[in-house]
């Protein structure tokens, strides 16, 4: 049963306002993230979905303070528990990262250090953020491995990353992320390259951590099946912008942005019998020194002249749903019966 969504009016644990991330290039500044607003409430699971290159991961890195040069936050505010994270000194931000908030990275094999046993890597995280004795840390490592569903934690703690399966490595990353009791975990494509059975196990683990440990989860994914199964609210990103925000139910039943509807139409669950999958012609634009227009206009079947001449307004529908589209109120766009875990991957 889906949890009741937290109202946008509730004081959020995480609040992102008008976030812009610029990357200087020889052709001009690339706006990889542009004007993103996002919130996560206490105990809430929120999804960010979109094609590759939409700005999902860079948004997460900006929140965590992990942007690498030349990428830089050029505008906006990021608040955690009401505190402006950008106003913190680097040392203080580093102490918060891994303790109050943490991240599960996309590729477990590259996120883990290949030359150290996984237990040593978990130990280093705990040492960095706590004053526990070595004996207590050893106990905590075994407790964490058991908590994330790893059988034989002593044996696994002594193993190297290459000796473990993809699903096991993902559980290790989750154990590292929750090692110091964070309030917020950001999971970036946590089930990529895992088979369906292991995907379901990892998602159930994340759901249990939210339910039992009181963690809030920001889930980044390109898989609508995962979003439908796990998330209460969803942000849809395209070309660096949030083009739609809604509860998961609203998003699938009554999408308001043509891009959201087009993505839903690309899913296997939307196919009629053996008919081929729908596709979205064209590619996501590279946003360098953008003009005032809708960035989806040249791929949109509902575009009008104004869509290529003006920036679209953000229209709201009820308490939660909004869409960045001139025609959001007038269009009745096809949605989709809530998809299952196995039929939600974007092509």
N, C-alpha and C positions, 0 to 999 in steps of 0.2 A: 504494500500500500504506500502511495506517495505521501511524503511529508507535506504538511501545509506550508505553502510559500510564505516567506517573511515579507511583509510589506516594505515597499521602497521607502516608506516614511519612518520605519524603525531605525534607530541609531545603529549604523553599521559597524562591524568589526573592522572592515577594510573599506575605504572610500577613495576612489580615484576620480578626479575631476579635470576635464579638459587636457588630458595628457597628450603631449606631442613629443615624439622622438625623431630627431633629425640625424641623417647620415650624410655628411658632405661628400660630394663626388665631383669629378671634373666637369660634369654637365650641369651642376647645380645641387641644391640640397634635396635629398630624397626624404620625403615625409613618410617614414615607415609606419609610424603610429600618429594619428592626427585627430585630436579632439575627443579622445576616448573618455567616456564616463562609465564607471563600473562600481558596484558595491557588492559586498558579501556580508551577510548577517551572521550572528553567532549561531553555530550549529546548522548552518545552511550549506547546501551543495549547489554551486553555481557553475554553469558551463559556458565556455567560450568556443565557438565553432566557426569554421570557415575553411576555404581552400588554403593550400600551401602558399605562403607569401602574403597572407592577409594581415599579418601583424600580431598574431596571437602570442607567439613565443616571445617576441620583443616586448610586448606589454607585460608579460610575466617577469621577464628579466628586469624591466624598469621598476616594477614593484619590489623586487627582491634586492635592487641595487647591484645588479650583476651585468649591466651593460658594458660592453667592451668598446674601446675607442676604435673608430671615430664616432660611434653612435653616442648621442647625448640627449638628455631630456632638455628640451628647449622651452617648454611651457607646461603648466599644470601643477596640480597638487596631489600628493599621495599621503593619505592619513591612515594610520593604524591605531586603533583604540583612541582616536581623536588626536593623535600626535603626528605632526608633520615630519615624515621620514626624511625629506630632503634637507630639513634644518638640522639634522643630527650630524655630529662629527663622524668621520669614517669609522673610527674605532667603536663608537657606540652603535652605529648601524651594523657593524660586523658582529657585535655581541648579540644583537637582536636576531640576526639572521642565523638560523639553526636552533634557536631557543624559542623565541616567541612566534616566529614564522619560519617555514622551511619549504624546500622544493624537492619534488621527485622528478628527476631529469628524464629526457626522452629516450636516451640510449644507455641502458644499464652497463653494457660492456665497456663503453667509453667513459661513463661517469665514475666507474669504479677503477681504482688504481690496480693495474695488473700485477704489480710486484709485491703486494702485501696481502695477507689473508684478510678475509672480509671482517673477521672479528676485530682485527687490529684497526681497521678503518672505522668501525663503529666506536671502538674505544677512543679514538682520537676525537671524534665528535663530542662524546660525553665529557672527556677531559677539558675540552675547549670551553664548555659552557657550565660545568658544575665543579664542585669541590669534593666529589665522592672519592673515597679511598680506592686503591687498585682492586681490593677484594670486592668492594661494593660494585665497582664497574664491571668486573667479571660476571657477577650475578645479574647485573642489569642487562648485559649483552645476551645472556642465555634467556632471560625473561623476555626481552624484545623479540628474539628469534622465535620463541614459542608463541608469542602474541601475534605474530604475523603468519602463523601457520606452518612453520618449518619444523619437520620432524628431525630428531637427532641434532639439536642445536649445538652440542659440543663439537660434533664432527664437522658441521657446516661452518662454524666459527673459525675452524682451522683451515678451511679450504680457500683456494685462490679463485678469483672470479671466473677464469677460463674452465674451471672444473665443475661449474654449476650450470644448470639449464637456464634458459632465458626467463622462465617464470620464477625460478629461484632467485636469480639476480635482481629481478624487479621487487621481490619481497625484501631482499637485503636493502635496496634503496629506500623502501618504505620504512623499514626498521630504523635506518639512519635518520630519516626525516622526522620520525616521532620520538627519537631517543631522548630528547630533552623536554618533552611535553609542550609542543607548540600549540597555539590557539588556531593558527591558520597553516594549512598545507596547500601548496600549488602543485598540481600533478600535470606534467606536460606529456600528453600522449602516452599514458602509463601502460597501455596494452598493445602498442605498436609491435608488429612482428610476432605476436603470440597467437597460438591457435585458439579457437573459439572456447574450448573448455577451460583453458588457462585464463583467458580473458575474463570469463564469468567468475572465476575464483578470485582474481585480483579485484574486480569490481565489488564483489561481495565483501572482500576484506576492507576496501575503502569505505563502503557503506557501514560496516560494523564499527570502524574507527570513529566515524562521525557520530553514530548512535551511542556507542558505549563510552568513548573517551571524550566526547564533547568537542571534537575538532571541527572546524569549518574547512570546507574544501572548495578550491577553485580548480575546476577540471578543464583542461585545454584538450580539444579533440577535433578530428575531422570526421568522426563517426557519429551520425545521428542516432543510431541504435543505442550507443552508450549514453548519449545525452538524454534520450527518452527514458532509459532505464534508471538513471541515477540522479539527474539534476532536477531541481525545483524551478530555477529560472535559467534563462539562456540568453547570451549575447551573440549575435551573428555579426562577424567581421568581414569586411571586403575592402581591399585596397587601403588598409590602415584605419578605416572608420568602422564604428558600430552602426550598422545599417538597420538593425532591428533588435529589440529587447522585449522579452515576454516570458511568461511562465511557459514551462515545457508543453503544457496542454494547449495554451493559446497558439504557440508556435506551430504545432502540427495541425491543429484543427482549423485555425483561421490566421494564416500568415498575412502580414500587411505589406511586406516588401517583396517586389518581384524577384529579387535575388534569393530570398529565403524559399519562396515557392518553387523557383527553378532548381534549387538544390534538392528540395524534397522530391521533385520530379525525376531526379537523376538516380534515386535510390531503387534497389531491386524491388522493394515492397510496392513501389508505384507502377511497376510494369504490368501490363495487361497480357496475361498468358505468356506466350513465348515472344512477345514483341520486344524489339531492341530497347535498351535503356535510352531515356532522353539524355541529351547533352546540352551544355551551354556553350554556344559557339564563341570563339575568341579567347582571349587570355586576360588575366588580371593585369591592369595597367601598372606601370612603374610610375609612381607619383613624384615627379621632380618639378619643383616650382609650379604647382597645380593651378589651373584656371578655375573660375567659378562655374562649376557644372556638376551634374551627377556622374560619379565615376563608373557607374554601371550602365550608363545610357547607351553606349555603343553595343552592348550585349543584350539589351532589354527589349522585349517584344511589346512593351507598353509605353515606350518613350515618346515624348512629344518634343516640339521645338524648344520649349523652355528648359527641358532637361539638359540640353547642351549649351545653354546660355546663362543659367543661373544655378547657384547652389540650392539644393532642395531644403525645405524646412523639416524639422523634426516634429511629427504629429503624434499626439498621445491618444491612447484609447483605454479609458479606465485608469486604475491605479498603477498598473505595472507596464502594460504594453505601449511601445512607441516604435516609430519607423521613420527613417530618413528618406522621404519620398513625397513628391508633389501629389501623387494620386493615391496615397495610402487609404484615404477615407472613401474614395469612390470605387476602387477596384474590389471585386470579389475574386480572390486568387485561390487556386486549388491548393488544398492542404493534403494531409495524409493521415490515415489511421495510424495511431502511435506505433512506430516500428519496433521490432524485436531486436535483440542484441545481434542477431546473425544477418540482418538485412539493412544495416544502417550506414555502411561504409561508403563514403563518397568516391566516385571513380577518379 
